[in-house]
Amino acid sequence: MFFNELKGKLKINKIIFLVIIFFILVAIIYFIKNIDNHRFINSVFTGEDPIWTIVDGKPLEYDLAITGYEGDFKICFPGDCSENIYISYKESEESQYLFNGSEEYSPYEMWDYLPDYVSEIKSSDINFDNIPDLIITGFQDGAGKIWCFEGQFDYGKDYPTFLLSEIASDAVMKYLKSDYKADDVVNYFTKDYLNGKFKSYQEAYSSIVDYYVICYKDGVKYDLHFLDGDDVPELIIDYVGNALDIYTFKEGTAYKVADFITYGPHDTSGFKYVPYDNTIYICQLACKDYRELINLGRIENDKVKWCYTRYSNFWNDLDRDDVPDEEELSDEVMESFEPEIFYSNYTDDELTDEQLKEEVDNLIELDYLPLHGTHTSEEIKANFSN
């Protein structure tokens, strides 16, 4: 009715009217296409402004306080889409990329490319390893998205680094579907449990297993072993054929003492321990088993600390190509070659070469048991209730 009245008042013919309508529609489409829709929608419907958006063209330093660390973490957002989003701690000269400043992944595929818009940033221990994780929500390519960065312990730093977990990010997005909120992300993984407030190791380990089920479903195996000498077992999480994670528990808090320690292409007998003795052994073989590296460690300050290594080379690599060939393995060459054995000491103990050899060889000769996971999530959780 409005347009009919308009036609009458303006006394224009039908063709001119349609042309006007066409240009109005083009203008609306252009406006929708070029407006910062994320900021517009967020401001109008929630009354909140985003933390940062790429279209503003303004760099931003966002201070993020994390419990347990003196001083703030700083997330630096660029004003140009060719630059990176990175995080630093205190006044450290070192920084770590969170997002790569292009639509191409980094050579290591460790970072996602820039979001269009960041709405929330939250720190929480979503995988119960006593290392803070980062939750970032926002938009990318016109769609809502969640980025879960798992905190990583670094022996050379007094603060954690962060690594994007695409598995965790995808899992929670499939669950929430839309309207992503950082608190909802945390609640999905933690179910309101707080690391540091667990009543028992069973309660803590059950929550940890739930996290791994979300991320890996049936792709890992579990077990309980007494490693460090106390009466609380350690939780073993085995990426079968690849690596182990190890958790321990004390005074209401779960700790990840080992993070994805690889044990090579051979079976899990290469990863061993002495019950209640706090001695961990891992043997890695290479070059058709003619090279052997044995690492010996213990749990110290809630982390696995590697104390000694013994490296053995059992063949003469004549052409230096790291591949034993028929000539090098011939009886004549093998009989004339004396195996090379090297020892390393990473402890604070001052040992002579002879003392180091004796200490390491004695540790290697202990009675070890295989350290690996054999149970499904349902089976291990049934053990927690026994």
C-alpha positions in Angstrom: 0.0 0.0 0.0 2.9 2.3 0.8 4.5 1.9 -2.5 1.2 2.3 -4.4 0.6 5.6 -2.6 4.2 6.5 -3.5 3.6 5.8 -7.1 0.6 7.9 -7.1 2.2 10.8 -5.4 5.3 10.8 -7.5 3.3 10.1 -10.7 6.0 7.8 -12.1 5.5 4.9 -14.4 6.0 1.3 -13.4 9.4 1.0 -15.0 10.9 3.9 -13.1 9.4 2.5 -9.9 11.0 -0.9 -10.5 14.4 0.8 -11.2 14.1 2.7 -7.9 13.3 -0.5 -6.0 16.3 -2.2 -7.7 18.7 0.5 -6.6 17.3 0.4 -3.0 17.9 -3.4 -2.9 21.5 -3.0 -4.2 22.2 -0.3 -1.6 20.8 -2.6 1.2 22.9 -5.6 0.0 26.0 -3.3 -0.2 25.4 -2.1 3.3 25.0 -5.6 4.7 28.1 -6.8 2.9 30.4 -4.1 4.0 29.2 -3.4 7.6 31.1 -5.1 10.4 28.2 -7.5 11.0 29.7 -9.1 14.0 30.2 -5.8 15.9 26.7 -4.6 14.7 24.9 -7.7 15.8 26.8 -8.0 19.1 26.2 -4.4 20.0 22.5 -4.3 19.1 21.4 -7.6 20.5 23.7 -8.1 23.5 24.8 -4.5 24.3 28.4 -5.7 24.4 31.4 -4.6 22.3 33.9 -7.1 21.0 37.4 -7.2 22.5 38.9 -6.9 19.0 37.9 -7.0 15.3 40.1 -7.0 12.3 38.1 -4.4 10.4 38.9 -1.7 13.0 42.5 -1.6 11.9 43.6 -0.8 15.5 46.3 -2.8 17.3 45.4 -3.8 20.9 47.3 -5.1 23.9 44.9 -7.2 26.0 46.0 -7.9 29.6 45.1 -11.3 30.9 45.6 -12.2 34.6 46.0 -16.0 35.2 45.8 -17.4 38.7 49.2 -18.8 39.9 51.4 -16.5 37.9 52.7 -13.2 39.1 52.2 -10.5 36.5 49.9 -10.5 33.5 50.0 -12.3 30.2 49.5 -9.9 27.3 47.7 -10.8 24.1 48.7 -8.5 21.3 46.3 -8.0 18.4 47.4 -6.4 15.2 46.0 -3.5 13.2 46.8 -5.3 9.9 45.6 -8.7 8.8 49.1 -9.5 7.6 50.4 -9.5 11.1 50.1 -12.1 13.9 48.2 -12.4 17.2 50.7 -13.4 19.8 50.9 -13.8 23.6 53.7 -12.8 25.9 54.3 -13.0 29.7 55.4 -10.0 31.8 58.2 -8.1 30.1 59.6 -11.2 28.5 61.2 -10.6 25.1 59.9 -14.0 24.0 56.4 -14.3 22.6 54.3 -17.1 21.1 52.0 -16.9 18.1 48.3 -17.8 18.7 47.1 -16.9 15.2 49.0 -16.6 12.0 48.5 -13.4 10.0 47.4 -14.9 6.7 44.9 -17.4 5.5 47.7 -19.9 5.0 48.6 -22.2 7.9 52.1 -22.0 9.3 54.7 -24.5 8.1 54.1 -26.5 11.3 50.3 -26.2 11.1 50.3 -25.1 14.8 48.4 -21.9 14.4 45.1 -21.0 13.0 44.8 -17.9 10.8 43.3 -14.6 12.1 39.8 -14.5 13.4 37.6 -11.7 12.1 36.3 -10.9 15.6 37.2 -11.9 19.2 34.3 -11.7 21.7 35.7 -13.4 24.8 39.0 -14.6 26.3 39.0 -16.8 29.4 41.6 -18.8 31.3 40.6 -22.1 32.9 42.2 -25.6 33.5 39.8 -27.5 31.2 42.0 -30.7 31.1 42.9 -30.8 34.8 46.7 -30.8 34.4 47.3 -27.8 36.7 48.4 -25.7 33.7 46.1 -22.9 32.6 44.3 -23.2 29.2 42.9 -20.4 27.0 39.4 -20.2 25.6 38.8 -17.7 22.9 35.4 -17.2 21.2 34.6 -15.1 18.2 34.0 -15.3 14.4 36.0 -16.5 11.5 34.9 -16.4 7.8 31.4 -15.2 8.9 30.7 -18.1 11.3 31.0 -18.4 15.1 34.0 -20.3 16.3 35.8 -21.5 19.5 39.5 -21.8 19.9 40.8 -24.0 22.8 44.5 -23.5 23.5 45.9 -26.1 25.9 48.6 -24.8 28.3 51.9 -26.6 27.9 54.6 -26.9 30.5 58.1 -25.7 29.4 61.1 -26.7 31.5 63.0 -23.7 30.2 60.4 -21.1 31.2 58.6 -20.0 34.4 55.3 -19.7 32.5 53.2 -21.9 30.2 53.0 -21.8 26.5 49.8 -22.5 24.6 49.0 -24.8 21.7 45.8 -24.8 19.8 43.8 -28.1 20.3 41.7 -28.4 17.2 40.3 -31.7 18.6 38.9 -29.9 21.7 37.8 -26.9 19.8 35.8 -29.0 17.2 34.3 -31.2 20.0 32.8 -28.3 22.0 31.5 -26.5 18.8 29.7 -29.7 17.8 28.1 -29.8 21.3 27.1 -26.1 21.7 26.2 -25.7 18.0 25.8 -21.9 18.2 25.8 -18.9 20.6 29.3 -19.8 21.9 30.1 -18.5 25.4 33.4 -19.0 27.1 31.7 -20.1 30.4 29.7 -22.7 28.5 32.9 -24.0 26.9 34.5 -24.4 30.3 31.4 -26.1 31.8 31.3 -28.5 28.9 34.8 -29.8 29.7 34.9 -29.5 33.5 31.2 -30.1 34.5 31.8 -27.5 37.2 34.7 -29.5 38.8 37.7 -27.3 39.7 41.3 -28.6 39.8 42.5 -28.1 43.3 39.1 -28.9 44.8 38.9 -32.6 44.1 37.9 -34.8 47.1 39.9 -37.8 45.9 42.1 -39.1 43.2 39.2 -41.1 41.9 37.1 -38.0 41.4 40.0 -36.2 39.7 41.0 -39.1 37.4 37.4 -39.6 36.4 37.2 -36.0 35.2 40.4 -36.4 33.3 39.2 -39.5 31.6 36.0 -37.7 30.6 38.1 -35.0 28.9 40.0 -37.6 26.9 36.8 -39.3 25.9 35.5 -36.0 24.6 38.7 -35.4 22.6 39.8 -38.9 21.6 36.8 -41.2 22.1 38.2 -44.7 22.2 41.5 -43.8 20.7 43.5 -44.1 24.0 43.8 -46.7 26.8 44.1 -46.2 30.5 45.7 -47.8 33.6 46.7 -47.1 37.1 50.3 -47.7 38.3 52.2 -46.8 41.5 55.2 -44.9 40.2 56.4 -42.3 42.7 56.4 -44.2 46.0 53.3 -42.9 47.7 49.9 -44.7 48.2 48.2 -42.8 45.3 48.5 -44.4 41.9 49.4 -42.5 38.8 46.9 -42.4 35.9 48.5 -43.6 32.6 46.9 -42.5 29.3 48.3 -44.4 26.4 48.1 -43.2 22.8 48.6 -46.8 21.8 51.8 -47.3 19.8 52.8 -43.6 20.1 53.1 -41.9 23.5 52.0 -41.7 27.1 50.5 -38.9 29.3 50.9 -39.4 33.0 48.9 -37.8 35.8 49.4 -37.8 39.5 47.3 -36.4 42.4 47.9 -34.8 45.8 46.0 -32.6 48.1 43.0 -32.0 45.9 45.0 -31.2 42.7 45.7 -33.3 39.6 49.0 -32.7 37.8 50.2 -33.9 34.4 53.7 -35.1 35.1 54.4 -36.3 31.6 53.0 -34.8 28.4 53.0 -37.0 25.3 56.3 -38.8 25.9 56.9 -40.8 22.8 58.1 -44.4 23.0 58.9 -45.0 19.4 57.6 -47.5 16.8 58.1 -50.6 19.0 55.6 -52.0 21.5 55.1 -50.5 24.9 57.6 -52.8 26.6 60.1 -49.9 25.7 58.4 -47.8 28.5 58.9 -49.3 31.9 58.8 -48.5 35.6 59.8 -50.0 39.0 56.7 -50.0 41.3 56.9 -47.6 44.2 60.6 -46.8 43.4 60.1 -43.6 41.4 62.2 -44.9 38.5 61.0 -44.6 34.9 62.8 -46.2 31.9 62.2 -45.6 28.3 64.1 -47.4 25.5 64.0 -46.1 21.9 65.6 -48.0 19.1 66.6 -46.8 15.7 68.5 -47.8 12.5 67.1 -51.3 12.5 67.7 -51.6 16.2 71.5 -51.1 15.9 71.2 -47.8 17.9 69.7 -47.7 21.3 68.8 -44.7 23.5 67.8 -45.4 27.1 66.4 -42.5 29.2 66.1 -42.9 33.0 63.9 -40.5 35.0 61.8 -39.9 38.1 58.9 -37.8 39.1 60.1 -34.6 40.8 58.2 -31.5 41.6 55.1 -32.9 39.9 57.0 -33.5 36.6 59.0 -36.3 35.0 62.6 -35.3 35.2 65.0 -37.2 33.0 68.2 -37.9 35.0 70.4 -40.1 32.9 70.8 -41.4 29.3 72.8 -44.2 27.8 73.3 -44.1 24.1 74.7 -47.2 22.3 75.7 -47.7 18.7 76.2 -51.3 17.6 77.4 -51.0 14.0 79.9 -49.1 12.0 78.1 -46.6 9.7 80.8 -46.5 7.1 79.0 -44.3 4.6 77.4 -42.1 7.3 73.9 -42.5 5.9 72.3 -43.9 9.2 71.1 -47.0 7.3 72.8 -50.3 8.0 73.6 -52.0 4.7 74.8 -55.5 3.8 78.5 -54.5 3.8 78.3 -52.8 7.2 76.6 -55.8 8.8 79.0 -58.3 7.3 80.8 -60.5 9.8 84.1 -59.0 8.9 83.0 -55.4 9.7 80.9 -56.3 12.7 83.7 -58.3 14.4 86.2 -55.5 14.0 83.8 -52.9 15.4 83.7 -52.1 19.1 80.3 -50.9 20.2 80.2 -47.2 21.1 78.4 -46.4 24.5 78.0 -42.9 25.8 76.5 -41.8 29.2 75.0 -38.4 30.1 74.1 -37.0 33.5 71.3 -34.4 33.9 71.2 -34.3 37.7 73.0 -31.9 40.0 75.2 -34.8 41.3 78.8 -34.5 40.4 79.9 -38.0 39.2 83.0 -39.2 37.7 82.7 -41.1 34.4 83.2 -44.4 36.2 80.6 -43.5 38.8 78.1 -42.3 36.2 78.5 -45.6 34.2 78.0 -47.6 37.4 74.9 -45.6 38.5 73.3 -45.9 35.0 74.1 -49.5 34.4 72.7 -50.4 37.9 69.5 -48.6 37.2 69.1 -50.3 33.9 69.4 -53.7 35.6 66.5 -53.1 38.0 63.3 -55.2 37.8 61.0 -53.2 35.6 57.4 -53.7 34.6 55.9 -52.5 31.3 54.2 -49.1 31.6 51.2 -48.7 29.4 47.4 -48.5 29.2 45.2 -51.5 28.8 41.7 -50.4 29.8 38.9 -48.6 28.1 37.4 -45.5 29.7 34.4 -47.5 31.0 36.8 -50.1 32.6 39.1 -47.6 34.2 36.2 -45.6 35.6 34.7 -48.8 37.1 38.1 -49.2 38.9 37.6 -45.8 40.5 34.4 -46.8 42.2 35.9 -50.1 43.6 
